[in-house]
Amino acid sequence: MNSNPNFQDIKDRFKNGNLDEKIKIYTTTQGLSVEQFKELLRMFPIQHLDKLESAMA
C-alpha cells in the first residue's frame, strides 16, 4: 500500500516539516487512504493534537 512514491514524498516532507508544515500537509493533502492518514498521524507530535484538531474544524 505504501509503495506509492507520491506518498513517500508526502511522508518525508511531513516528517521533516515544522508543526505548521505538518498541519498544512495533513489538512490539505487529498487522495490519501485512511491508512496513509493514520501513518502521518503517528508521526504528529501528540502534545500538539489540539492545534491539528482546530485546523481541521
PDBQT receptor file of N, H, CA, C and O in Angstrom, charges set to zero:
ATOM      1  N   MET A   1       0.830  -1.205   0.000  1.00  0.00    +0.000 N 
ATOM      2  CA  MET A   1       0.000   0.000   0.000  1.00  0.00    +0.000 C 
ATOM      3  C   MET A   1       0.869   1.261   0.000  1.00  0.00    +0.000 C 
ATOM      4  O   MET A   1       0.536   2.244  -0.662  1.00  0.00    +0.000 OA
ATOM      5  N   ASN A   2       1.970   1.236   0.732  1.00  0.00    +0.000 N 
ATOM      6  H   ASN A   2       2.241   0.438   1.270  1.00  0.00    +0.000 HD
ATOM      7  CA  ASN A   2       2.812   2.424   0.819  1.00  0.00    +0.000 C 
ATOM      8  C   ASN A   2       3.861   2.478  -0.273  1.00  0.00    +0.000 C 
ATOM      9  O   ASN A   2       4.860   3.184  -0.138  1.00  0.00    +0.000 OA
ATOM     10  N   SER A   3       3.646   1.736  -1.365  1.00  0.00    +0.000 N 
ATOM     11  H   SER A   3       2.834   1.163  -1.475  1.00  0.00    +0.000 HD
ATOM     12  CA  SER A   3       4.613   1.752  -2.447  1.00  0.00    +0.000 C 
ATOM     13  C   SER A   3       4.418   2.984  -3.326  1.00  0.00    +0.000 C 
ATOM     14  O   SER A   3       5.218   3.230  -4.228  1.00  0.00    +0.000 OA
ATOM     15  N   ASN A   4       3.378   3.751  -3.076  1.00  0.00    +0.000 N 
ATOM     16  H   ASN A   4       2.728   3.551  -2.343  1.00  0.00    +0.000 HD
ATOM     17  CA  ASN A   4       3.111   4.968  -3.822  1.00  0.00    +0.000 C 
ATOM     18  C   ASN A   4       4.248   5.970  -3.604  1.00  0.00    +0.000 C 
ATOM     19  O   ASN A   4       4.434   6.457  -2.489  1.00  0.00    +0.000 OA
ATOM     20  N   PRO A   5       5.019   6.285  -4.670  1.00  0.00    +0.000 N 
ATOM     21  CA  PRO A   5       6.149   7.207  -4.490  1.00  0.00    +0.000 C 
ATOM     22  C   PRO A   5       5.691   8.593  -4.046  1.00  0.00    +0.000 C 
ATOM     23  O   PRO A   5       6.408   9.288  -3.326  1.00  0.00    +0.000 OA
ATOM     24  N   ASN A   6       4.511   8.988  -4.472  1.00  0.00    +0.000 N 
ATOM     25  H   ASN A   6       3.928   8.424  -5.057  1.00  0.00    +0.000 HD
ATOM     26  CA  ASN A   6       3.944  10.264  -4.054  1.00  0.00    +0.000 C 
ATOM     27  C   ASN A   6       3.758  10.306  -2.548  1.00  0.00    +0.000 C 
ATOM     28  O   ASN A   6       4.082  11.300  -1.899  1.00  0.00    +0.000 OA
ATOM     29  N   PHE A   7       3.233   9.216  -1.999  1.00  0.00    +0.000 N 
ATOM     30  H   PHE A   7       2.970   8.408  -2.526  1.00  0.00    +0.000 HD
ATOM     31  CA  PHE A   7       3.005   9.178  -0.558  1.00  0.00    +0.000 C 
ATOM     32  C   PHE A   7       4.330   9.211   0.190  1.00  0.00    +0.000 C 
ATOM     33  O   PHE A   7       4.433   9.845   1.240  1.00  0.00    +0.000 OA
ATOM     34  N   GLN A   8       5.346   8.533  -0.342  1.00  0.00    +0.000 N 
ATOM     35  H   GLN A   8       5.263   8.018  -1.195  1.00  0.00    +0.000 HD
ATOM     36  CA  GLN A   8       6.659   8.550   0.307  1.00  0.00    +0.000 C 
ATOM     37  C   GLN A   8       7.184   9.983   0.365  1.00  0.00    +0.000 C 
ATOM     38  O   GLN A   8       7.766  10.390   1.371  1.00  0.00    +0.000 OA
ATOM     39  N   ASP A   9       6.984  10.738  -0.693  1.00  0.00    +0.000 N 
ATOM     40  H   ASP A   9       6.511  10.407  -1.510  1.00  0.00    +0.000 HD
ATOM     41  CA  ASP A   9       7.410  12.141  -0.728  1.00  0.00    +0.000 C 
ATOM     42  C   ASP A   9       6.642  12.960   0.308  1.00  0.00    +0.000 C 
ATOM     43  O   ASP A   9       7.229  13.757   1.039  1.00  0.00    +0.000 OA
ATOM     44  N   ILE A  10       5.335  12.758   0.366  1.00  0.00    +0.000 N 
ATOM     45  H   ILE A  10       4.858  12.110  -0.228  1.00  0.00    +0.000 HD
ATOM     46  CA  ILE A  10       4.491  13.460   1.340  1.00  0.00    +0.000 C 
ATOM     47  C   ILE A  10       4.946  13.111   2.753  1.00  0.00    +0.000 C 
ATOM     48  O   ILE A  10       5.063  13.983   3.614  1.00  0.00    +0.000 OA
ATOM     49  N   LYS A  11       5.202  11.822   2.978  1.00  0.00    +0.000 N 
ATOM     50  H   LYS A  11       5.107  11.113   2.279  1.00  0.00    +0.000 HD
ATOM     51  CA  LYS A  11       5.625  11.352   4.292  1.00  0.00    +0.000 C 
ATOM     52  C   LYS A  11       6.961  11.981   4.698  1.00  0.00    +0.000 C 
ATOM     53  O   LYS A  11       7.137  12.386   5.847  1.00  0.00    +0.000 OA
ATOM     54  N   ASP A  12       7.887  12.059   3.761  1.00  0.00    +0.000 N 
ATOM     55  H   ASP A  12       7.744  11.730   2.827  1.00  0.00    +0.000 HD
ATOM     56  CA  ASP A  12       9.195  12.663   4.047  1.00  0.00    +0.000 C 
ATOM     57  C   ASP A  12       9.056  14.146   4.377  1.00  0.00    +0.000 C 
ATOM     58  O   ASP A  12       9.681  14.643   5.314  1.00  0.00    +0.000 OA
ATOM     59  N   ARG A  13       8.229  14.853   3.596  1.00  0.00    +0.000 N 
ATOM     60  H   ARG A  13       7.721  14.449   2.835  1.00  0.00    +0.000 HD
ATOM     61  CA  ARG A  13       8.024  16.281   3.865  1.00  0.00    +0.000 C 
ATOM     62  C   ARG A  13       7.339  16.468   5.218  1.00  0.00    +0.000 C 
ATOM     63  O   ARG A  13       7.669  17.389   5.964  1.00  0.00    +0.000 OA
ATOM     64  N   PHE A  14       6.396  15.602   5.526  1.00  0.00    +0.000 N 
ATOM     65  H   PHE A  14       6.128  14.853   4.920  1.00  0.00    +0.000 HD
ATOM     66  CA  PHE A  14       5.680  15.671   6.805  1.00  0.00    +0.000 C 
ATOM     67  C   PHE A  14       6.647  15.436   7.961  1.00  0.00    +0.000 C 
ATOM     68  O   PHE A  14       6.660  16.180   8.941  1.00  0.00    +0.000 OA
ATOM     69  N   LYS A  15       7.448  14.397   7.826  1.00  0.00    +0.000 N 
ATOM     70  H   LYS A  15       7.438  13.793   7.029  1.00  0.00    +0.000 HD
ATOM     71  CA  LYS A  15       8.392  14.025   8.882  1.00  0.00    +0.000 C 
ATOM     72  C   LYS A  15       9.393  15.148   9.156  1.00  0.00    +0.000 C 
ATOM     73  O   LYS A  15       9.749  15.397  10.308  1.00  0.00    +0.000 OA
ATOM     74  N   ASN A  16       9.842  15.819   8.108  1.00  0.00    +0.000 N 
ATOM     75  H   ASN A  16       9.553  15.616   7.172  1.00  0.00    +0.000 HD
ATOM     76  CA  ASN A  16      10.879  16.845   8.242  1.00  0.00    +0.000 C 
ATOM     77  C   ASN A  16      10.328  18.249   8.450  1.00  0.00    +0.000 C 
ATOM     78  O   ASN A  16      11.081  19.176   8.748  1.00  0.00    +0.000 OA
ATOM     79  N   GLY A  17       9.016  18.409   8.295  1.00  0.00    +0.000 N 
ATOM     80  H   GLY A  17       8.404  17.656   8.053  1.00  0.00    +0.000 HD
ATOM     81  CA  GLY A  17       8.424  19.729   8.402  1.00  0.00    +0.000 C 
ATOM     82  C   GLY A  17       8.246  20.182   9.845  1.00  0.00    +0.000 C 
ATOM     83  O   GLY A  17       8.217  19.371  10.770  1.00  0.00    +0.000 OA
ATOM     84  N   ASN A  18       8.130  21.491  10.013  1.00  0.00    +0.000 N 
ATOM     85  H   ASN A  18       8.154  22.150   9.261  1.00  0.00    +0.000 HD
ATOM     86  CA  ASN A  18       7.822  22.016  11.342  1.00  0.00    +0.000 C 
ATOM     87  C   ASN A  18       6.330  21.803  11.619  1.00  0.00    +0.000 C 
ATOM     88  O   ASN A  18       5.615  21.256  10.779  1.00  0.00    +0.000 OA
ATOM     89  N   LEU A  19       5.874  22.222  12.764  1.00  0.00    +0.000 N 
ATOM     90  H   LEU A  19       6.455  22.665  13.446  1.00  0.00    +0.000 HD
ATOM     91  CA  LEU A  19       4.488  21.968  13.163  1.00  0.00    +0.000 C 
ATOM     92  C   LEU A  19       3.489  22.550  12.155  1.00  0.00    +0.000 C 
ATOM     93  O   LEU A  19       2.538  21.873  11.765  1.00  0.00    +0.000 OA
ATOM     94  N   ASP A  20       3.701  23.789  11.739  1.00  0.00    +0.000 N 
ATOM     95  H   ASP A  20       4.474  24.339  12.056  1.00  0.00    +0.000 HD
ATOM     96  CA  ASP A  20       2.784  24.417  10.777  1.00  0.00    +0.000 C 
ATOM     97  C   ASP A  20       2.771  23.662   9.450  1.00  0.00    +0.000 C 
ATOM     98  O   ASP A  20       1.716  23.488   8.840  1.00  0.00    +0.000 OA
ATOM     99  N   GLU A  21       3.939  23.217   9.009  1.00  0.00    +0.000 N 
ATOM    100  H   GLU A  21       4.796  23.358   9.505  1.00  0.00    +0.000 HD
ATOM    101  CA  GLU A  21       4.011  22.462   7.754  1.00  0.00    +0.000 C 
ATOM    102  C   GLU A  21       3.295  21.120   7.883  1.00  0.00    +0.000 C 
ATOM    103  O   GLU A  21       2.605  20.692   6.959  1.00  0.00    +0.000 OA
ATOM    104  N   LYS A  22       3.457  20.463   9.016  1.00  0.00    +0.000 N 
ATOM    105  H   LYS A  22       4.018  20.810   9.768  1.00  0.00    +0.000 HD
ATOM    106  CA  LYS A  22       2.770  19.191   9.253  1.00  0.00    +0.000 C 
ATOM    107  C   LYS A  22       1.256  19.391   9.187  1.00  0.00    +0.000 C 
ATOM    108  O   LYS A  22       0.545  18.612   8.553  1.00  0.00    +0.000 OA
ATOM    109  N   ILE A  23       0.774  20.440   9.845  1.00  0.00    +0.000 N 
ATOM    110  H   ILE A  23       1.352  21.073  10.360  1.00  0.00    +0.000 HD
ATOM    111  CA  ILE A  23      -0.668  20.717   9.858  1.00  0.00    +0.000 C 
ATOM    112  C   ILE A  23      -1.147  21.014   8.440  1.00  0.00    +0.000 C 
ATOM    113  O   ILE A  23      -2.196  20.525   8.021  1.00  0.00    +0.000 OA
ATOM    114  N   LYS A  24      -0.384  21.813   7.705  1.00  0.00    +0.000 N 
ATOM    115  H   LYS A  24       0.468  22.210   8.045  1.00  0.00    +0.000 HD
ATOM    116  CA  LYS A  24      -0.786  22.158   6.330  1.00  0.00    +0.000 C 
ATOM    117  C   LYS A  24      -0.832  20.910   5.450  1.00  0.00    +0.000 C 
ATOM    118  O   LYS A  24      -1.788  20.714   4.700  1.00  0.00    +0.000 OA
ATOM    119  N   ILE A  25       0.189  20.077   5.538  1.00  0.00    +0.000 N 
ATOM    120  H   ILE A  25       0.966  20.236   6.147  1.00  0.00    +0.000 HD
ATOM    121  CA  ILE A  25       0.216  18.851   4.732  1.00  0.00    +0.000 C 
ATOM    122  C   ILE A  25      -0.965  17.954   5.102  1.00  0.00    +0.000 C 
ATOM    123  O   ILE A  25      -1.648  17.423   4.227  1.00  0.00    +0.000 OA
ATOM    124  N   TYR A  26      -1.199  17.791   6.400  1.00  0.00    +0.000 N 
ATOM    125  H   TYR A  26      -0.645  18.222   7.112  1.00  0.00    +0.000 HD
ATOM    126  CA  TYR A  26      -2.269  16.890   6.860  1.00  0.00    +0.000 C 
ATOM    127  C   TYR A  26      -3.647  17.398   6.431  1.00  0.00    +0.000 C 
ATOM    128  O   TYR A  26      -4.512  16.604   6.063  1.00  0.00    +0.000 OA
ATOM    129  N   THR A  27      -3.852  18.710   6.477  1.00  0.00    +0.000 N 
ATOM    130  H   THR A  27      -3.149  19.354   6.776  1.00  0.00    +0.000 HD
ATOM    131  CA  THR A  27      -5.189  19.236   6.206  1.00  0.00    +0.000 C 
ATOM    132  C   THR A  27      -5.436  19.546   4.733  1.00  0.00    +0.000 C 
ATOM    133  O   THR A  27      -6.587  19.723   4.336  1.00  0.00    +0.000 OA
ATOM    134  N   THR A  28      -4.389  19.619   3.911  1.00  0.00    +0.000 N 
ATOM    135  H   THR A  28      -3.454  19.475   4.233  1.00  0.00    +0.000 HD
ATOM    136  CA  THR A  28      -4.613  19.987   2.509  1.00  0.00    +0.000 C 
ATOM    137  C   THR A  28      -4.343  18.863   1.516  1.00  0.00    +0.000 C 
ATOM    138  O   THR A  28      -4.719  18.976   0.349  1.00  0.00    +0.000 OA
ATOM    139  N   THR A  29      -3.705  17.788   1.949  1.00  0.00    +0.000 N 
ATOM    140  H   THR A  29      -3.399  17.696   2.896  1.00  0.00    +0.000 HD
ATOM    141  CA  THR A  29      -3.407  16.692   1.033  1.00  0.00    +0.000 C 
ATOM    142  C   THR A  29      -4.669  15.886   0.768  1.00  0.00    +0.000 C 
ATOM    143  O   THR A  29      -5.378  15.495   1.696  1.00  0.00    +0.000 OA
ATOM    144  N   GLN A  30      -4.939  15.643  -0.507  1.00  0.00    +0.000 N 
ATOM    145  H   GLN A  30      -4.363  15.961  -1.260  1.00  0.00    +0.000 HD
ATOM    146  CA  GLN A  30      -6.132  14.884  -0.872  1.00  0.00    +0.000 C 
ATOM    147  C   GLN A  30      -5.734  13.564  -1.501  1.00  0.00    +0.000 C 
ATOM    148  O   GLN A  30      -4.622  13.419  -2.009  1.00  0.00    +0.000 OA
ATOM    149  N   GLY A  31      -6.631  12.615  -1.466  1.00  0.00    +0.000 N 
ATOM    150  H   GLY A  31      -7.534  12.733  -1.054  1.00  0.00    +0.000 HD
ATOM    151  CA  GLY A  31      -6.437  11.352  -2.145  1.00  0.00    +0.000 C 
ATOM    152  C   GLY A  31      -5.677  10.298  -1.368  1.00  0.00    +0.000 C 
ATOM    153  O   GLY A  31      -5.334   9.250  -1.916  1.00  0.00    +0.000 OA
ATOM    154  N   LEU A  32      -5.407  10.562  -0.091  1.00  0.00    +0.000 N 
ATOM    155  H   LEU A  32      -5.686  11.413   0.354  1.00  0.00    +0.000 HD
ATOM    156  CA  LEU A  32      -4.732   9.546   0.715  1.00  0.00    +0.000 C 
ATOM    157  C   LEU A  32      -5.756   8.585   1.295  1.00  0.00    +0.000 C 
ATOM    158  O   LEU A  32      -6.911   8.948   1.517  1.00  0.00    +0.000 OA
ATOM    159  N   SER A  33      -5.322   7.364   1.534  1.00  0.00    +0.000 N 
ATOM    160  H   SER A  33      -4.383   7.069   1.353  1.00  0.00    +0.000 HD
ATOM    161  CA  SER A  33      -6.202   6.380   2.163  1.00  0.00    +0.000 C 
ATOM    162  C   SER A  33      -6.246   6.648   3.671  1.00  0.00    +0.000 C 
ATOM    163  O   SER A  33      -5.432   7.398   4.212  1.00  0.00    +0.000 OA
ATOM    164  N   VAL A  34      -7.194   6.030   4.314  1.00  0.00    +0.000 N 
ATOM    165  H   VAL A  34      -7.855   5.421   3.875  1.00  0.00    +0.000 HD
ATOM    166  CA  VAL A  34      -7.301   6.145   5.772  1.00  0.00    +0.000 C 
ATOM    167  C   VAL A  34      -5.997   5.677   6.416  1.00  0.00    +0.000 C 
ATOM    168  O   VAL A  34      -5.501   6.301   7.354  1.00  0.00    +0.000 OA
ATOM    169  N   GLU A  35      -5.449   4.581   5.909  1.00  0.00    +0.000 N 
ATOM    170  H   GLU A  35      -5.851   4.074   5.147  1.00  0.00    +0.000 HD
ATOM    171  CA  GLU A  35      -4.189   4.058   6.458  1.00  0.00    +0.000 C 
ATOM    172  C   GLU A  35      -3.055   5.063   6.308  1.00  0.00    +0.000 C 
ATOM    173  O   GLU A  35      -2.236   5.212   7.215  1.00  0.00    +0.000 OA
ATOM    174  N   GLN A  36      -3.000   5.749   5.177  1.00  0.00    +0.000 N 
ATOM    175  H   GLN A  36      -3.665   5.627   4.440  1.00  0.00    +0.000 HD
ATOM    176  CA  GLN A  36      -1.940   6.743   4.955  1.00  0.00    +0.000 C 
ATOM    177  C   GLN A  36      -2.105   7.926   5.902  1.00  0.00    +0.000 C 
ATOM    178  O   GLN A  36      -1.120   8.424   6.448  1.00  0.00    +0.000 OA
ATOM    179  N   PHE A  37      -3.337   8.380   6.102  1.00  0.00    +0.000 N 
ATOM    180  H   PHE A  37      -4.137   7.975   5.659  1.00  0.00    +0.000 HD
ATOM    181  CA  PHE A  37      -3.567   9.457   7.071  1.00  0.00    +0.000 C 
ATOM    182  C   PHE A  37      -3.162   9.013   8.475  1.00  0.00    +0.000 C 
ATOM    183  O   PHE A  37      -2.577   9.788   9.231  1.00  0.00    +0.000 OA
ATOM    184  N   LYS A  38      -3.473   7.765   8.820  1.00  0.00    +0.000 N 
ATOM    185  H   LYS A  38      -3.948   7.135   8.205  1.00  0.00    +0.000 HD
ATOM    186  CA  LYS A  38      -3.090   7.248  10.139  1.00  0.00    +0.000 C 
ATOM    187  C   LYS A  38      -1.576   7.219  10.287  1.00  0.00    +0.000 C 
ATOM    188  O   LYS A  38      -1.043   7.518  11.356  1.00  0.00    +0.000 OA
ATOM    189  N   GLU A  39      -0.886   6.859   9.210  1.00  0.00    +0.000 N 
ATOM    190  H   GLU A  39      -1.319   6.617   8.341  1.00  0.00    +0.000 HD
ATOM    191  CA  GLU A  39       0.571   6.804   9.250  1.00  0.00    +0.000 C 
ATOM    192  C   GLU A  39       1.153   8.198   9.507  1.00  0.00    +0.000 C 
ATOM    193  O   GLU A  39       2.099   8.345  10.282  1.00  0.00    +0.000 OA
ATOM    194  N   LEU A  40       0.590   9.213   8.860  1.00  0.00    +0.000 N 
ATOM    195  H   LEU A  40      -0.178   9.093   8.231  1.00  0.00    +0.000 HD
ATOM    196  CA  LEU A  40       1.042  10.586   9.115  1.00  0.00    +0.000 C 
ATOM    197  C   LEU A  40       0.739  10.981  10.553  1.00  0.00    +0.000 C 
ATOM    198  O   LEU A  40       1.564  11.598  11.226  1.00  0.00    +0.000 OA
ATOM    199  N   LEU A  41      -0.438  10.623  11.009  1.00  0.00    +0.000 N 
ATOM    200  H   LEU A  41      -1.108  10.122  10.462  1.00  0.00    +0.000 HD
ATOM    201  CA  LEU A  41      -0.856  10.987  12.364  1.00  0.00    +0.000 C 
ATOM    202  C   LEU A  41       0.077  10.400  13.415  1.00  0.00    +0.000 C 
ATOM    203  O   LEU A  41       0.330  11.024  14.445  1.00  0.00    +0.000 OA
ATOM    204  N   ARG A  42       0.587   9.202  13.154  1.00  0.00    +0.000 N 
ATOM    205  H   ARG A  42       0.382   8.695  12.317  1.00  0.00    +0.000 HD
ATOM    206  CA  ARG A  42       1.527   8.578  14.096  1.00  0.00    +0.000 C 
ATOM    207  C   ARG A  42       2.829   9.372  14.211  1.00  0.00    +0.000 C 
ATOM    208  O   ARG A  42       3.538   9.257  15.211  1.00  0.00    +0.000 OA
ATOM    209  N   MET A  43       3.147  10.173  13.196  1.00  0.00    +0.000 N 
ATOM    210  H   MET A  43       2.571  10.266  12.384  1.00  0.00    +0.000 HD
ATOM    211  CA  MET A  43       4.368  10.983  13.231  1.00  0.00    +0.000 C 
ATOM    212  C   MET A  43       4.108  12.388  13.768  1.00  0.00    +0.000 C 
ATOM    213  O   MET A  43       5.034  13.187  13.905  1.00  0.00    +0.000 OA
ATOM    214  N   PHE A  44       2.847  12.685  14.071  1.00  0.00    +0.000 N 
ATOM    215  H   PHE A  44       2.094  12.036  13.960  1.00  0.00    +0.000 HD
ATOM    216  CA  PHE A  44       2.495  14.026  14.548  1.00  0.00    +0.000 C 
ATOM    217  C   PHE A  44       2.783  14.132  16.036  1.00  0.00    +0.000 C 
ATOM    218  O   PHE A  44       2.468  13.210  16.789  1.00  0.00    +0.000 OA
ATOM    219  N   PRO A  45       3.377  15.243  16.479  1.00  0.00    +0.000 N 
ATOM    220  CA  PRO A  45       3.664  15.394  17.913  1.00  0.00    +0.000 C 
ATOM    221  C   PRO A  45       2.362  15.440  18.721  1.00  0.00    +0.000 C 
ATOM    222  O   PRO A  45       1.571  16.374  18.590  1.00  0.00    +0.000 OA
ATOM    223  N   ILE A  46       2.159  14.437  19.538  1.00  0.00    +0.000 N 
ATOM    224  H   ILE A  46       2.802  13.678  19.644  1.00  0.00    +0.000 HD
ATOM    225  CA  ILE A  46       0.885  14.241  20.232  1.00  0.00    +0.000 C 
ATOM    226  C   ILE A  46       0.505  15.434  21.115  1.00  0.00    +0.000 C 
ATOM    227  O   ILE A  46      -0.679  15.711  21.309  1.00  0.00    +0.000 OA
ATOM    228  N   GLN A  47       1.501  16.137  21.646  1.00  0.00    +0.000 N 
ATOM    229  H   GLN A  47       2.463  15.912  21.488  1.00  0.00    +0.000 HD
ATOM    230  CA  GLN A  47       1.195  17.272  22.516  1.00  0.00    +0.000 C 
ATOM    231  C   GLN A  47       0.562  18.442  21.746  1.00  0.00    +0.000 C 
ATOM    232  O   GLN A  47       0.068  19.389  22.357  1.00  0.00    +0.000 OA
ATOM    233  N   HIS A  48       0.577  18.377  20.403  1.00  0.00    +0.000 N 
ATOM    234  H   HIS A  48       0.979  17.607  19.907  1.00  0.00    +0.000 HD
ATOM    235  CA  HIS A  48       0.007  19.465  19.601  1.00  0.00    +0.000 C 
ATOM    236  C   HIS A  48      -1.240  19.018  18.830  1.00  0.00    +0.000 C 
ATOM    237  O   HIS A  48      -1.660  19.684  17.884  1.00  0.00    +0.000 OA
ATOM    238  N   LEU A  49      -1.821  17.901  19.234  1.00  0.00    +0.000 N 
ATOM    239  H   LEU A  49      -1.479  17.361  20.003  1.00  0.00    +0.000 HD
ATOM    240  CA  LEU A  49      -3.008  17.416  18.539  1.00  0.00    +0.000 C 
ATOM    241  C   LEU A  49      -4.147  18.431  18.557  1.00  0.00    +0.000 C 
ATOM    242  O   LEU A  49      -4.940  18.487  17.617  1.00  0.00    +0.000 OA
ATOM    243  N   ASP A  50      -4.236  19.232  19.616  1.00  0.00    +0.000 N 
ATOM    244  H   ASP A  50      -3.592  19.187  20.380  1.00  0.00    +0.000 HD
ATOM    245  CA  ASP A  50      -5.300  20.241  19.691  1.00  0.00    +0.000 C 
ATOM    246  C   ASP A  50      -5.176  21.243  18.544  1.00  0.00    +0.000 C 
ATOM    247  O   ASP A  50      -6.189  21.703  18.017  1.00  0.00    +0.000 OA
ATOM    248  N   LYS A  51      -3.950  21.583  18.154  1.00  0.00    +0.000 N 
ATOM    249  H   LYS A  51      -3.128  21.209  18.583  1.00  0.00    +0.000 HD
ATOM    250  CA  LYS A  51      -3.756  22.515  17.034  1.00  0.00    +0.000 C 
ATOM    251  C   LYS A  51      -4.202  21.903  15.726  1.00  0.00    +0.000 C 
ATOM    252  O   LYS A  51      -4.783  22.583  14.881  1.00  0.00    +0.000 OA
ATOM    253  N   LEU A  52      -3.929  20.604  15.556  1.00  0.00    +0.000 N 
ATOM    254  H   LEU A  52      -3.457  20.052  16.243  1.00  0.00    +0.000 HD
ATOM    255  CA  LEU A  52      -4.379  19.912  14.347  1.00  0.00    +0.000 C 
ATOM    256  C   LEU A  52      -5.907  19.847  14.310  1.00  0.00    +0.000 C 
ATOM    257  O   LEU A  52      -6.522  20.074  13.268  1.00  0.00    +0.000 OA
ATOM    258  N   GLU A  53      -6.502  19.540  15.441  1.00  0.00    +0.000 N 
ATOM    259  H   GLU A  53      -6.002  19.355  16.287  1.00  0.00    +0.000 HD
ATOM    260  CA  GLU A  53      -7.971  19.480  15.517  1.00  0.00    +0.000 C 
ATOM    261  C   GLU A  53      -8.587  20.827  15.179  1.00  0.00    +0.000 C 
ATOM    262  O   GLU A  53      -9.580  20.896  14.456  1.00  0.00    +0.000 OA
ATOM    263  N   SER A  54      -7.999  21.901  15.701  1.00  0.00    +0.000 N 
ATOM    264  H   SER A  54      -7.191  21.845  16.289  1.00  0.00    +0.000 HD
ATOM    265  CA  SER A  54      -8.509  23.250  15.411  1.00  0.00    +0.000 C 
ATOM    266  C   SER A  54      -8.415  23.556  13.925  1.00  0.00    +0.000 C 
ATOM    267  O   SER A  54      -9.327  24.143  13.344  1.00  0.00    +0.000 OA
ATOM    268  N   ALA A  55      -7.304  23.154  13.312  1.00  0.00    +0.000 N 
ATOM    269  H   ALA A  55      -6.563  22.677  13.783  1.00  0.00    +0.000 HD
ATOM    270  CA  ALA A  55      -7.102  23.425  11.893  1.00  0.00    +0.000 C 
ATOM    271  C   ALA A  55      -8.095  22.649  11.021  1.00  0.00    +0.000 C 
ATOM    272  O   ALA A  55      -8.431  23.076   9.916  1.00  0.00    +0.000 OA
ATOM    273  N   MET A  56      -8.553  21.519  11.527  1.00  0.00    +0.000 N 
ATOM    274  H   MET A  56      -8.280  21.172  12.425  1.00  0.00    +0.000 HD
ATOM    275  CA  MET A  56      -9.475  20.690  10.753  1.00  0.00    +0.000 C 
ATOM    276  C   MET A  56     -10.927  21.086  10.962  1.00  0.00    +0.000 C 
ATOM    277  O   MET A  56     -11.801  20.654  10.210  1.00  0.00    +0.000 OA
ATOM    278  N   ALA A  57     -11.191  21.895  11.963  1.00  0.00    +0.000 N 
ATOM    279  H   ALA A  57     -10.481  22.246  12.574  1.00  0.00    +0.000 HD
ATOM    280  CA  ALA A  57     -12.580  22.265  12.267  1.00  0.00    +0.000 C 
ATOM    281  C   ALA A  57     -13.144  23.250  11.261  1.00  0.00    +0.000 C 
ATOM    282  O   ALA A  57     -14.299  23.658  11.377  1.00  0.00    +0.000 OA
TER     283      ALA A  57
